[in-house]
Amino acid sequence: MNHAHLRRLLGSAWLAGMGVAIYLAVFRRDVIVHHLATATATSMVAGGALYLTLGCLRGFTLIPATSLVLLGTVFFPPVPLFVLTLAGIVVSSASVYYFAEALHLDELLATRHAAQMNRVRTRLDRHGLPIIIGWSFFPLAPTDLICYLSGVLRINIMTCLVGVAIGEGAICAIYIFLGDLVLRRL
C-alpha cells in the first residue's frame, strides 16, 4: 500500500471518529456525563478507567483537555483527577505523535512547504522543550497540534512528551486544584 492511499484511509477514519466525538461532546454531552456518572457510582476504578479512556482518545479529536478536566472535577477528588488527566494526556500525545508519523505527512509537507518546515524543524531542534512546554501551557494553543507537528518532524518523542507533561500538567493542576478550592467554598 502506498503512502498516499494509507494517508487517505487513515485520514478518513480519523475524520469520521473526530466527527462522532465532536457530535457527542457538543450535542450529546449528557450521554458522556451519564456514562461517567454511572461508572463512578458503580466503582471509582470503573469511573477512572472510563475517564482515562476518554483522555487517551481525546487527542485525536483536537478537543481541549480542559473540557474533560471540567467534567472530571464533578466526579473525582483533585489528586486522582490530576493523575488520570496527566496519564491520559501523555498517552494521547504519544498516540497523536505516532499517528502523524504513520500518515507520512512529512512527505506531503516537504514537497509543498519545505522552507517553512525546515525553519520550524530548526527551531524545535534547538529549543524544542521550552517551545513545547510553552505551547502546551498556553490555554488557547491546541496541544495536540504540537504533538502532530513533532511527529511529522520526527522531534524526539521524549522531548515532546516531557514538554507536554510539564506544560499541560501545570495548566491542568491550576484548573483542577483551583477549581476544587472554588467548589469547596461554594
C-alpha positions as a Markdown table, in Angstrom:
| # | Residue | x | y | z |
|---|---|---|---|---|
| 1 | Met | 0.0 | 0.0 | 0.0 |
| 2 | Asn | 1.5 | 3.4 | -1.0 |
| 3 | His | 1.7 | 6.3 | 1.5 |
| 4 | Ala | -0.9 | 8.4 | -0.4 |
| 5 | His | -3.5 | 5.6 | -0.1 |
| 6 | Leu | -2.7 | 5.0 | 3.5 |
| 7 | Arg | -2.9 | 8.7 | 4.2 |
| 8 | Arg | -6.4 | 8.9 | 2.7 |
| 9 | Leu | -7.6 | 5.8 | 4.5 |
| 10 | Leu | -6.3 | 6.8 | 7.9 |
| 11 | Gly | -7.4 | 10.4 | 7.3 |
| 12 | Ser | -10.9 | 9.3 | 6.5 |
| 13 | Ala | -11.1 | 7.1 | 9.6 |
| 14 | Trp | -9.7 | 9.9 | 11.7 |
| 15 | Leu | -12.3 | 12.4 | 10.4 |
| 16 | Ala | -15.1 | 10.0 | 10.9 |
| 17 | Gly | -14.0 | 9.4 | 14.5 |
| 18 | Met | -13.5 | 13.1 | 15.1 |
| 19 | Gly | -16.9 | 13.8 | 13.8 |
| 20 | Val | -18.6 | 11.4 | 16.1 |
| 21 | Ala | -16.6 | 12.6 | 19.1 |
| 22 | Ile | -17.3 | 16.2 | 18.4 |
| 23 | Tyr | -21.0 | 15.4 | 18.0 |
| 24 | Leu | -21.1 | 13.7 | 21.3 |
| 25 | Ala | -19.1 | 16.4 | 23.1 |
| 26 | Val | -21.2 | 19.3 | 21.7 |
| 27 | Phe | -24.7 | 17.9 | 21.1 |
| 28 | Arg | -24.9 | 14.8 | 23.3 |
| 29 | Arg | -22.7 | 15.7 | 26.3 |
| 30 | Asp | -25.5 | 14.2 | 28.5 |
| 31 | Val | -24.5 | 10.8 | 27.2 |
| 32 | Ile | -20.9 | 11.2 | 28.3 |
| 33 | Val | -21.9 | 12.6 | 31.7 |
| 34 | His | -24.4 | 9.8 | 32.2 |
| 35 | His | -21.9 | 7.1 | 31.4 |
| 36 | Leu | -19.2 | 8.7 | 33.6 |
| 37 | Ala | -21.8 | 9.1 | 36.5 |
| 38 | Thr | -22.9 | 5.5 | 36.1 |
| 39 | Ala | -19.3 | 4.3 | 36.1 |
| 40 | Thr | -18.2 | 6.3 | 39.1 |
| 41 | Ala | -21.4 | 5.3 | 41.0 |
| 42 | Thr | -20.6 | 1.6 | 40.3 |
| 43 | Ser | -16.9 | 2.0 | 41.3 |
| 44 | Met | -14.3 | 4.7 | 41.4 |
| 45 | Val | -12.0 | 2.3 | 39.5 |
| 46 | Ala | -14.6 | 1.9 | 36.7 |
| 47 | Gly | -15.1 | 5.7 | 36.6 |
| 48 | Gly | -11.4 | 6.3 | 36.5 |
| 49 | Ala | -10.9 | 3.7 | 33.7 |
| 50 | Leu | -13.7 | 5.4 | 31.6 |
| 51 | Tyr | -12.2 | 8.9 | 32.3 |
| 52 | Leu | -8.7 | 7.6 | 31.3 |
| 53 | Thr | -10.0 | 6.1 | 28.1 |
| 54 | Leu | -11.7 | 9.3 | 27.2 |
| 55 | Gly | -8.5 | 11.2 | 28.0 |
| 56 | Cys | -6.4 | 8.8 | 25.8 |
| 57 | Leu | -8.8 | 9.2 | 22.8 |
| 58 | Arg | -9.4 | 12.9 | 23.2 |
| 59 | Gly | -6.2 | 13.9 | 21.4 |
| 60 | Phe | -7.5 | 12.6 | 18.1 |
| 61 | Thr | -10.5 | 14.9 | 18.2 |
| 62 | Leu | -8.5 | 18.1 | 18.9 |
| 63 | Ile | -11.0 | 18.7 | 21.7 |
| 64 | Pro | -9.1 | 20.5 | 24.5 |
| 65 | Ala | -8.3 | 18.6 | 27.7 |
| 66 | Thr | -9.9 | 21.4 | 29.6 |
| 67 | Ser | -13.4 | 20.2 | 28.8 |
| 68 | Leu | -12.6 | 16.8 | 30.1 |
| 69 | Val | -11.0 | 18.2 | 33.2 |
| 70 | Leu | -14.0 | 20.4 | 34.0 |
| 71 | Leu | -16.3 | 17.3 | 33.6 |
| 72 | Gly | -13.9 | 15.3 | 35.8 |
| 73 | Thr | -14.0 | 17.8 | 38.7 |
| 74 | Val | -17.6 | 16.9 | 39.4 |
| 75 | Phe | -16.8 | 13.1 | 39.7 |
| 76 | Phe | -13.2 | 12.8 | 41.2 |
| 77 | Pro | -11.2 | 14.2 | 44.0 |
| 78 | Pro | -8.4 | 16.5 | 42.8 |
| 79 | Val | -5.3 | 14.3 | 43.2 |
| 80 | Pro | -6.7 | 11.2 | 41.3 |
| 81 | Leu | -8.2 | 13.5 | 38.7 |
| 82 | Phe | -4.8 | 15.2 | 38.2 |
| 83 | Val | -3.1 | 11.8 | 37.8 |
| 84 | Leu | -5.7 | 10.4 | 35.5 |
| 85 | Thr | -5.7 | 13.6 | 33.4 |
| 86 | Leu | -1.9 | 13.7 | 33.1 |
| 87 | Ala | -1.8 | 10.0 | 32.2 |
| 88 | Gly | -4.5 | 10.5 | 29.5 |
| 89 | Ile | -2.6 | 13.5 | 28.1 |
| 90 | Val | 0.7 | 11.6 | 27.8 |
| 91 | Val | -0.9 | 8.6 | 26.2 |
| 92 | Ser | -2.9 | 10.8 | 23.9 |
| 93 | Ser | 0.1 | 12.8 | 22.9 |
| 94 | Ala | 2.2 | 9.7 | 22.2 |
| 95 | Ser | -0.7 | 8.3 | 20.1 |
| 96 | Val | -1.1 | 11.5 | 18.1 |
| 97 | Tyr | 2.7 | 11.8 | 17.6 |
| 98 | Tyr | 2.9 | 8.3 | 16.1 |
| 99 | Phe | -0.3 | 8.7 | 14.2 |
| 100 | Ala | 1.1 | 11.8 | 12.4 |
| 101 | Glu | 4.2 | 9.8 | 11.7 |
| 102 | Ala | 2.2 | 6.9 | 10.3 |
| 103 | Leu | 0.4 | 9.2 | 7.9 |
| 104 | His | 3.7 | 10.2 | 6.4 |
| 105 | Leu | 2.7 | 13.8 | 6.4 |
| 106 | Asp | 6.3 | 14.8 | 6.3 |
| 107 | Glu | 6.5 | 13.7 | 2.6 |
| 108 | Leu | 3.4 | 15.8 | 1.8 |
| 109 | Leu | 4.6 | 18.9 | 3.7 |
| 110 | Ala | 8.2 | 18.5 | 2.4 |
| 111 | Thr | 7.0 | 18.9 | -1.2 |
| 112 | Arg | 4.6 | 21.8 | -0.5 |
| 113 | His | 6.2 | 23.7 | 2.4 |
| 114 | Ala | 9.8 | 22.7 | 2.5 |
| 115 | Ala | 11.2 | 26.1 | 3.6 |
| 116 | Gln | 8.7 | 26.6 | 6.4 |
| 117 | Met | 9.1 | 23.0 | 7.6 |
| 118 | Asn | 12.9 | 23.5 | 7.8 |
| 119 | Arg | 12.6 | 26.7 | 9.8 |
| 120 | Val | 10.2 | 25.0 | 12.3 |
| 121 | Arg | 12.4 | 21.9 | 12.5 |
| 122 | Thr | 15.5 | 24.1 | 13.2 |
| 123 | Arg | 13.7 | 25.9 | 16.0 |
| 124 | Leu | 12.3 | 22.8 | 17.5 |
| 125 | Asp | 15.7 | 21.0 | 17.3 |
| 126 | Arg | 17.3 | 24.0 | 19.1 |
| 127 | His | 14.6 | 24.9 | 21.6 |
| 128 | Gly | 12.1 | 22.1 | 21.4 |
| 129 | Leu | 11.5 | 21.5 | 25.1 |
| 130 | Pro | 10.8 | 25.2 | 26.0 |
| 131 | Ile | 8.6 | 25.7 | 22.9 |
| 132 | Ile | 6.6 | 22.5 | 23.6 |
| 133 | Ile | 6.2 | 23.5 | 27.3 |
| 134 | Gly | 5.1 | 27.0 | 26.4 |
| 135 | Trp | 2.7 | 25.8 | 23.7 |
| 136 | Ser | 1.2 | 23.1 | 26.0 |
| 137 | Phe | 0.7 | 25.6 | 28.9 |
| 138 | Phe | -0.9 | 28.3 | 26.7 |
| 139 | Pro | -4.7 | 27.7 | 27.0 |
| 140 | Leu | -5.6 | 28.9 | 23.5 |
| 141 | Ala | -3.0 | 26.8 | 21.7 |
| 142 | Pro | -4.1 | 23.2 | 20.8 |
| 143 | Thr | -1.5 | 21.0 | 22.4 |
| 144 | Asp | -2.4 | 18.1 | 20.1 |
| 145 | Leu | -1.2 | 20.3 | 17.2 |
| 146 | Ile | 2.3 | 20.5 | 18.5 |
| 147 | Cys | 2.2 | 16.7 | 19.0 |
| 148 | Tyr | 1.2 | 16.2 | 15.4 |
| 149 | Leu | 3.9 | 18.6 | 14.3 |
| 150 | Ser | 6.5 | 16.8 | 16.5 |
| 151 | Gly | 5.6 | 13.5 | 14.9 |
| 152 | Val | 5.7 | 14.9 | 11.4 |
| 153 | Leu | 9.1 | 16.5 | 12.0 |
| 154 | Arg | 10.3 | 13.5 | 14.0 |
| 155 | Ile | 11.3 | 15.5 | 17.0 |
| 156 | Asn | 12.5 | 13.3 | 19.8 |
| 157 | Ile | 9.4 | 11.6 | 21.3 |
| 158 | Met | 10.7 | 12.1 | 24.9 |
| 159 | Thr | 11.2 | 15.8 | 24.3 |
| 160 | Cys | 7.7 | 16.0 | 23.1 |
| 161 | Leu | 6.1 | 14.0 | 25.9 |
| 162 | Val | 8.1 | 15.7 | 28.7 |
| 163 | Gly | 7.3 | 19.1 | 27.3 |
| 164 | Val | 3.6 | 18.3 | 27.0 |
| 165 | Ala | 3.6 | 16.7 | 30.5 |
| 166 | Ile | 5.1 | 19.8 | 32.1 |
| 167 | Gly | 3.1 | 22.4 | 30.2 |
| 168 | Glu | -0.3 | 20.6 | 30.3 |
| 169 | Gly | 0.4 | 19.3 | 33.8 |
| 170 | Ala | 0.9 | 22.8 | 35.1 |
| 171 | Ile | -2.2 | 24.3 | 33.5 |
| 172 | Cys | -4.3 | 21.2 | 34.4 |
| 173 | Ala | -3.1 | 21.4 | 38.0 |
| 174 | Ile | -4.2 | 25.1 | 38.1 |
| 175 | Tyr | -7.6 | 24.1 | 36.7 |
| 176 | Ile | -8.1 | 21.1 | 39.0 |
| 177 | Phe | -6.8 | 22.4 | 42.3 |
| 178 | Leu | -8.1 | 25.9 | 41.9 |
| 179 | Gly | -11.4 | 24.5 | 40.7 |
| 180 | Asp | -11.6 | 22.2 | 43.7 |
| 181 | Leu | -10.8 | 25.1 | 46.0 |
| 182 | Val | -13.6 | 27.2 | 44.4 |
| 183 | Leu | -16.1 | 24.3 | 44.5 |
| 184 | Arg | -15.4 | 23.6 | 48.2 |
| 185 | Arg | -16.0 | 27.3 | 49.1 |
| 186 | Leu | -19.4 | 27.4 | 47.3 |
